[in-house]
Every structure is written in C-alpha cells, then in structure tokens.
Amino acid sequence: MDITKPIDTGEIPSSGSHFDVIVVGGGPGGSAAAAYNALNGSRVLLVEKDTWPRDKICGDAVGGKSLSHAKELGVLQLVDESPHYVVDSILFGSANGSEVRVMLPKEAYEKQGLQSGYALPREQFDYLMFYRCQQIVRENGGSVIQGFSVTKVMVEGESIDAKITGVGGRFGGPRSEGEDMEFTSALTIGAGGFNCPVSRKITLDVFDEPHRDDDHFCGGYREYWENVEGLDGEEGPIEIHFIDEVIPGYFWLFPVGKGIVNVGIGMLVSEEKKGKRKGSWRGLKKTQQWLINDHPRFKHRFANSKMIPGSAKGWQLPFGSPRKNPPSFQPRRGAMAGAMTVGDAASLVDPFSGEGIGNALLSAKMTSKYFDKKVHSDGFPANAADAYMEELWGVLGKELSNSTKLQKMMKWKRLTNWFIKKANKKEEIGKMMSEMIASKDAQTELWNPWFLFRTLILP
C-alpha cells in the first residue's frame, strides 16, 4: 500500500447531523474506538484535524498489546505487508556504560499469532490504522471527516448534571475560510492526544479538576537518522539508555527498517524545567545534540550518520502514573455523562516505557463495552461513565503503578548501574526482565522483598 496517497473518506455529512457516537481524533486510539463502536452497531462519526498522510511524533515501537488489537481489527495484515523492523529484544544501558540485552519472549507472542514486536514510523502505522478503521466505520453506516478542527465541545446542564452532547468546529482548519459545522451524539469519545478538547472540557470546564501536572507529563524529542552504527538490518534490538544527562528519562535508538533509526530523548517536564543538567542545558534538543556529537559512548556511532531533514520534532505525553490524593478518579477524570476519553486523552501512557498505543487501543475497545446505542439513545449516563473509569483503572492501575515505581527507581543512578550490571551476569534477572516486558503482572515480583533478595543478592 502506498502511504503517500490521500485516503478517500467519502461524503461529508450535513451540519446538524446526529450520530450515536462521535470520535474526536483519528490516531490509533480514535480510529480503533470508532471501529469497535461501529462493529457494535453504532452509527459513528470520526473526525480528524489533519489529513492523511500525516506524521505523529513517537518512539515508533509497537508491542504485543497493540498488535493483538491490530490483528482483531484487520490492520496487522496491512502492517505485515508493509516495510517494518522486527524487534526481538531490548538493550538497556546504564550511566556507567553497563548494558544488558533482554530477549523478548518470542514463544509467548507466537501462541497469539504475533511477532514479539515491531518498529515502524508512526506516519506509516497510523495511516494503516486509519485506513482500515475508516473503512469499518463507513461500511457500518457512519461517516469520516478529515481536516475538521474541533473548536467547541457542546454541553447541556451544569455541574454534576452536565452532559456532553456533541461538537462544533471548522472543516478546513480553524484559521481557514472553511465551513463551520456542528454534530450531535449520544456519546462523544475524546481521542485527541495530550491536549484533547474533550478531555479539557471534562476536567477543566465541567469538574474543575487538573488536566495537566508536570510531574506526570513527559517532554519528548525525536529525529530520524540514517546509517547509525550497529543498527542495520531488518530485525534485532531497540535500545534504551539511562544516562546522567537524561535520568529519570532515557535516550532511545529504535530502528524502523531500511537503515533508518528513530533517535529520541524523553524526560519528565518537571525534571526538564529544573535545568540541572551537565552544561546547564534546558532543552531536550540541545541535550540530544550533545549526546550525538560529544558523548563518548555514542559519538562514534553517529560519525558516519546523517539526520533526515525535517524529522526533528517535539511533543508531550501524559503519563498514567497514579496521582496523590486525586480529586476523583485515577489517573485523572476521563469520562462524564455523554463522553469518554481514550489513550493520551485519558492520560494512559506508560510512565516507564513511554509506550501509549497499547493502552489507547485497550481503552478504545472498552468504550464499546460501555455504550449501547439502544439503552443510551437519550445520552450516555454518568453512572456508565463512572463504571468505565473504574474498570479502566482496575485493568491498568497495577501495571501503571508498577511502571511508576520503575520510573522512580531510575532516578537512583547507582542502583540502576548495579541492577543492569547484575542482569548482564545473571541469567535469571534477564529472564525476569523479559517476562516483565511480556506480562505487566510479572512486574509485581520486582517489589517482593524475598524475590529481590533471592534474585539479586544470593549467588
């Protein structure tokens, strides 16, 4: 499939049209939410502010949780038929130069008919997700609009009696001379990323709760490079390095195939603002430039490399780390009468790995469980919204909490150095890390004192 071609999404519905479900945002989470609800019998409107093909800034790794949903929606076949890099392992590096390569549990994924992991540009993966999911929406009587910027989220009532009833916006962009349009629905799903208008309406405007907390937001910066030493081929490891200048974030090297490597850096916004980095660098871009040009462990790997022009971009990720004394729901309020949010809009990014697609697709599917177009024809009720948020945290809470502990552990440089050095020498630790990656439930072992003593201390 040629991902450079526009995607034909059919006729645009008339302003004022009513749908069972409106989905704001056409990334993986939004596309999946639209498709799952369409398959559940709902007439869906999927709106996306950009037009395909379009880029999305990310680390580009796609793991097993994502692939199982992609397979279910008929997207995985398209991914398999397109260029990609097969991830068979993860190389972890520490500040003192110790490294351990953790092989992914291939057999566990093969039982599901999946590869252990993929890496491919988000421009490519998102294109394939949107292409297939918009087909599902239209095949089931729905509509899709590209180039539609949501400028307002419509609400009836006030305070605890408020209910979201639809969206308004401009076809052609908010600053264009395009057409202003409005659409109503029983349910509106917010999938518009870290600054999603539906999420902001729920948290800030209706419930007066925090939407953003720098201790739970990550800044990210990404570039694409060609010919990085040690990362050629179409199968192998991705690399995550915990080093002085980035801790408690990390520096990553993720091949995406055809000799191209996604090179990036991520750090908590609260840590980035402190500016306490060698050389007093305040920007992620400057930090990455130093790592590539001057760091003794990396500069030789980039000596004969070239950055792809126009690939340098930054963005933000809202982590799913649990909040202390949350005003209502964990990790933050993500639903109300008339609305649910998914993925980044619901603050579900893994705090340790930075991976967000898997949780976006999981939450997308869950929305179709809680919405029934016949039962909720007069509007998605508040009690169903509460049940959605409770189950979502019930499914992901342990995983996200454990990842938060791992993230905090990485602040302890000496501990990280010792752990990775130990893992490189002791096979059982490598196996433990492999199982943790494949099954988040296995992370609970990391906080068992006897397990730690037996694994890390005993010979």
N, C-alpha and C positions, 0 to 999 in steps of 0.2 A: 504494500500500500504506500502511495506517495503522500507523506505527511506535509508536504509543502503546498498541497492544493487546499482551497477553501472547502468547508463542509456545507453542503446544501441542507438546510434545516427546514425547508418548506415554507408555507404561507404564514404570515404573521397574523395572529388573532386580532379582532377588533378591540379597541379600548373599551373597557367596561365589561369585558367577558368574565364569566365566573368559572372557576375550576375547583375541583376537590382539593388539590394540593398545588401550591406554588413553591418552587425551589429557587432560591437566590444564590447563584454561584454554580459554575459548570466545571469545577475541578473534579478530582476523583470522588470526594465525598458528596458533592452536589449531584454529579452525574449518577452515582450509584443510588442516592436517595430517590432521585427522580425515577430511575429504572425499577427499583424494588417496589415503590408505591404504584407505579404503572402496572407492574406484574400482579399487584394485589388488587387490581380492579379500579384504581382511581384514575380520573382524568387529570393529567398533570401538565402544568406549565413550567418549563425550565428556562430561566433567564440567565444570561452570562454577559458581563460588561464588555469583554473583549470579543474578538472574532478569531477563529482558528485559521491557520496555525498561530499559536502564541506561546511564549516562554513562561515558565514558572521556576522561580529560584529555589533550589533544594539540593540535598546531597546526592539525589538520584538513585539511591539504593531502594530496592523493593523486596521486602521479605515475605516469608511464608504466609503470614496472616493476610497480607494484601493479595497474594496470588490465589488463595483459596476463594476469595470473593470475585477476583477477576475471572477465575475459571467458571464460577457459578453464573456470571453474567455474560459469558461468551467472549470475554476480552482476552483471556490468556492465549487462545489460539492465534489471535492477531499479534500479540507480543512475541510468541514463539516464531512467527513467520517474519518478524522484523529484526533488524540488527540489534544485538544486545550483548552484554558481558555477563557470563555466568559466575556468580560469587560462590566459591567453595569454602571460604574461610575468612576470618578477620584477624589481621595483625594488629596487636595492641603494643604501643610503645610508651615508655615512661620517661620522666625528665632526665634520668641518669643514663639513658641510652639502652636500657634493658628492653627486650622485645619478646613477645610470645605470639605464635601463630595458632589460633584456635580453629580447628576444622569444624565446619558446620555438620550436624548430624544428617548426612545425606539420606540414610535409610528411613528416618522418620518422615522426611518430606516425600520420598518416593512412594511410600504407602498411600499418600494422598494424591498421587499422580502429579507431583510438583517438583520443580527444581529446588535446590536449597536456597537459592536467592538469585536475583537479577540486579543489574545496574544498567540503566539506560536513561538518556536525558528526559527530564520531565516534560519537555516540549513534545517528545515522542509518546511517552506513556499517557499523558493527559489527552493528547489527540485521539489515541486509540480508545481510551475510556469514554470520552465524549462522543466519538463517532458511533460506537456500539450502543451506548445508553440512550442517545437521542433517537436512534432507530427504534428502540424498545418503547420509548415514550410515544412516538408518532404512530407506531403500529397499534398502540392501545388507545388511540383517540385523543392524545394530548398534543401539545404544541411546544415549540422551542424557538427562542429568540436570542440571537447573538447581537452584540453591540447595544445592549439595553442596560443603562446605568440606573440603579435604584436610588432615588433621591428622597423618598419618604416611605415609612412603614406605617400603615393606617391602623389606628386603634380606636375601639369603641369602649366607653366607660372609663372609670378612673380607679386607681389603686388596686386593691385585691379583686375588684370586679372588672378590671380591664381585660380586653380581648383583642388580639391582633386579627385583622380582617382582610389583609391584602397589602399590596404595594403599589407605589406610583413611581414613575421615572421617565427617562427620555430615551427614545430609540434613536441611536446615532451618537450618544455621548452627552454628558451633562452640559458641556460648553458649546455644543453644536446647535445648528438650527433645525434639529430633528423634531420628531413628533413627541409631545407629551402624552403619556398613556397611563391608565390605571387598570388594575386587575384585582378581583376579589377571590377569596377562597375560604374553605373551612379550616384549612391548615396551611401555614407558611413555614417553610423549612429554611433556616439560615445556614448557608454553606459558603459564605463569602470571605473566608480567611480571618486573619487576626483582627481586622477592623470591620468585620461584617456589620452592616446596618441593622440586621435583625437582632443580632446579639447585643449591640449597643442600645437598641430600643428596649430590650428586655431588662438589661442590667441597670443602665444609667437613667433612662427616662421613666420607666414604669415602676421599678422596685428600688431605685436609688441605692444600688449596690455597686461595688467596684467592678469595673470592667478590665482594668489594667493594673498590674502590680509588677514593678521592675524586678522583684525577687523571683518572679515566675514568668518572665519574658526573656527570650534569648535573641540576641542580635546575630545575624548570620551574614557571611560574605563569601561569594563564590566566583571562581574563574575557571575557564576550560583551557587546558594546556595540552600540547602535542609533544610526544617523544620524551615523556618523563622516565628516567632510568628505573628499570626493574618492574615496570607495569605495562609491558606489551602483551600481546596475546588476547584471546577471547574468553579465557577462564582463569581464575586464580583468586587472590585475596583482595579485599579492600583494607585500607589502613586507617587506624585511629591512633593519634599520638597525643598523650597528655604531657605537655611540656610547660616549663616555667612561665613563658610569656602568655600562655593561654589558660592555664588552670584557673578556675574549675571548668573551663570549657575544653575543647580539643581542636586539633588541626587534622584535617582528613585528606586522604588521597583515594578517590573512588574511580577506578577505570569504568568507562561506559562503552568500550568497544572501539574498533577502528583506530587504535592508538591514541585515543583521546581520554584525558583524565580530568574528572571534576576535582578541583583543588579548592578547599574552603576552610573556614575557621568559624567557630561558634562560641559565644560567651554570654553568660547572664548579663542583661542590661545593667543591673545594679552593680555588678563587678566591673563592667566596662566603664561605667561612669566614675568609678573610683580613680581610674587612670594610673594605678600603681603597677606599672609595667616597666621592664627594663628599657631605659631610654625615654621614659615618660610618654610612650605612645598612647594616644587616646582613641585612635580609630582602628577598627579591625583591618582595614585595607593596608594601613601602614605596618601593622604587625605582620600581616601575611607577606608583604613585600620584603620585610627583614628576614623572615623565615626562609623564603625562597632564595634571596640573594646572599645572605650572610650567615645563616645558621650552619654550624659545622656538620650537622647530620643531614642536611637537606640540600645545601647549595650545589654540591657536586651532582645531585640527581637532576637538577634543573639547568646544568651548564650548557647542554645542547638542546634545550627545550624552547618552545615558543608559545606564548599565550595567544589564544584565538581572539582577534579583535572584536570588541563589542560584547564580550562574555562576562565582563566584570560587573556584578550586581549584588546589592544587599537587600535584606528583608528581615522580618521579625517572626518569631514563633512563640505562641502562648503555651507554656508548659502545663501539663496536667498534675503537677505536684500539689499535694494537699495543702490547703490554706489553714493557718492557725485561726481558730475561732471564726469560721466562716459565717457570714450573716444568714445564710440559709443552706444551700446545697454545695456539695463538693463536685469538682474543684471550684466551680462558681455556678451561679444560676444559669441554666442553659435551656430553659423552656418555660412556658406560661400558657394560659388559655389562648388557643389559636396559633401556637408556634412551638417549634422545637429547633435546636441547633445541632450541628454535627461537626466533627473534625476540629480544625483550628478554631472555628467559630465557637465551639464549645470548650476550648482550651484543653485539648486532649493529646498534645504532643508529648511523647515520652521524654522525661527530664534527663535521662542518662544518654540515650542513643540519639535523640533528636528526631526519631522516626515518627511520622504522623499519619501516613497513608493508611496503615493497617487499622488504626483506631477510627479514622474517618470512615472507612468502609464498614467497619463493625457497627458504628453508631448510625450510619446511613440505613443499614438493613433493619436496625432496631426500630427506627421510626415507623416502618411499615407494619410492625407488630402492634404498635400502639394506636395507629389511626385506622379507623373503619369508616368508609365513606357513608354507609347507611346509618350506623349508630351515631356518627358525628356530623350529620348533614347540616346541623344548625351551628356547628363550630366545635373545634377540638377543645374539650373541657380542661379546667385547671387540675382536676384530680388525676386525669390521664397524663398531664404534663409532669406532675409530681412523681407519678409512678415510673415514667420514663427516666427521669433524672436519678431516682433511687436505684433502678436496675442498672443503669449505665455505670454508676459508681460501684455498685455491687459486683459487676463483671470486671471492671478495670481498676477499681480502687487499690486492691492489693498489689497489682502489677505496677501502678503508677507510684505508689508509696515506696515500694522496694527500689524502684529506679531513682527516686529522690534520695534515698539513703546512699545508693551507689554514687550519685552525683556529688553528694556532700563528702563522701569518703575520698573522692579525687582531690579535694582541697588539701588533704594531708599528703604532701609530696613524698615524704619518706615512706609512708605506708604504701602508697601506690608503687613506688620504686621496688620496695621489698616484695610486694604481692606479685608483681609481674616477673621479677627475677625468680621468685619461688615457683611460679607457674611454669616457667620455662624449663625448670629442672624436675618438676614432679608431675607425672602424667595424670594423677588423679585430679589435680587442680584444673588442668586443661580440659579434662572431661567434664568437670563441674561447670566450667565456663561455657562449654559447648551446649550442655543441657539447659543452662540459664538462657541462652540465646534462643533455643528452640522452644522452651516452655517457661513462661514467666513464673509459673507456680514454683519452679525449681529455685527461683531466687530466694524463697523463704529460708532455704537451707543456709544461705550466707549469714543469716542472723541467729543461727542456732549455735550457742557457745560451745557445746561439745563437738559439733561438726567442725567448727573452726579450729578448735584445739587439735582434734584428731587429724585434720587435713593439713593444716599449716604448720603446726608445731612438731608433732610426732614425726620421726624419720620414716 
